[in-house]
Amino acid sequence: MTVPYVPLLDPAQGEIVFPDLLTPYSSLWWNTYNISGIPNDAVGWMVAQGWQITDVAYDNAPNPPVPYYALSKTALQNEAILQSLLNSYTVAYNDARWAN
């Protein structure tokens, strides 16, 4: 059995080139929260939730002095991440539809 000859046909289509995209990561995804005036009995629970003690102030009126804490926490903004990833997905989907 012989292999048939298939003539070369020019598809008249150029190369489709899309620019390389970087990661959609953004520093805007992070936010820092600060609170102060936290009593001693709540600090343990808040530290377990990821808060960090940044300062201690004492109320010297009672005896012994009562500490009040200032806390800070850096956390992700989930809604900003989701919006960014959905935008990236939509752009990629539209590019793929255009290319095909």
C-alpha positions as a printed Julia matrix, in Angstrom:
100×3 Matrix{Float64}:
   0.0    0.0    0.0
   1.41   3.36  -0.95
   1.02   6.56   0.98
  -0.89   9.2   -0.99
   0.8   12.51  -1.68
  -0.84  15.39   0.21
  -0.02  18.77  -1.29
   1.17  21.54   1.04
  -1.53  24.15   1.65
  -0.91  27.57   3.13
  -3.52  28.16   5.86
  -3.04  31.93   5.54
  -2.92  32.23   9.28
  -0.16  34.0   11.14
   1.24  33.06  14.49
  -0.98  34.05  17.4
   1.15  35.63  20.08
  -0.19  36.71  23.45
   2.01  38.61  25.87
   3.22  36.65  28.86
   1.35  37.56  31.99
   2.86  37.83  35.41
   1.27  36.44  38.51
  -1.91  38.29  39.48
  -0.49  38.72  43.0
  -0.87  42.23  44.32
   0.31  43.91  47.48
  -3.16  45.48  47.61
  -4.47  42.09  48.73
  -3.08  42.73  52.23
  -4.41  45.06  54.88
  -3.12  45.92  58.35
  -5.59  46.35  61.2
  -4.79  48.11  64.49
  -6.84  48.17  67.68
  -6.14  49.51  71.14
  -7.66  49.49  74.61
  -7.95  45.7   74.76
  -8.29  44.38  78.34
  -6.04  41.67  79.71
  -8.66  38.9   79.64
  -9.2   39.18  75.84
  -5.54  39.31  74.79
  -4.93  35.54  74.91
  -7.84  34.83  72.59
  -6.84  37.58  70.16
  -3.19  36.46  70.03
  -4.47  32.97  69.19
  -6.39  34.55  66.29
  -3.21  36.03  64.82
  -3.06  39.46  66.46
   0.31  40.72  67.71
   0.87  42.91  70.76
   2.36  46.25  69.72
   2.06  48.29  72.92
   0.94  48.1   76.55
  -0.57  51.06  78.41
  -1.39  50.98  82.12
  -4.36  52.54  83.85
  -2.8   53.61  87.15
  -6.07  54.62  88.84
  -6.82  51.21  90.38
  -4.32  49.42  92.54
  -2.65  47.33  91.06
  -2.44  49.08  87.67
  -4.55  47.5   84.9
  -2.86  46.86  81.53
  -4.58  47.68  78.24
  -3.06  46.39  75.03
  -2.69  47.69  71.49
  -2.73  44.95  68.86
  -1.97  44.72  65.16
  -2.82  42.14  62.51
  -2.0   41.81  58.81
  -4.6   39.85  56.87
  -5.62  39.02  53.33
  -8.63  40.72  51.78
 -10.38  37.7   50.32
 -12.82  39.7   48.2
  -9.95  41.59  46.51
  -8.16  38.32  45.72
 -11.3   36.75  44.28
 -12.01  39.81  42.12
  -8.44  39.88  40.78
  -8.42  36.17  39.96
 -11.84  36.36  38.29
 -10.64  39.27  36.15
  -7.53  37.3   35.11
  -9.66  34.25  34.29
 -12.1   36.34  32.22
  -9.28  37.92  30.21
  -7.74  34.49  29.53
 -11.13  33.06  28.52
 -11.79  35.93  26.11
  -8.3   35.64  24.61
  -8.81  31.92  24.04
 -12.17  32.49  22.37
 -10.64  35.13  20.11
  -7.74  32.85  19.15
 -10.01  29.94  18.31
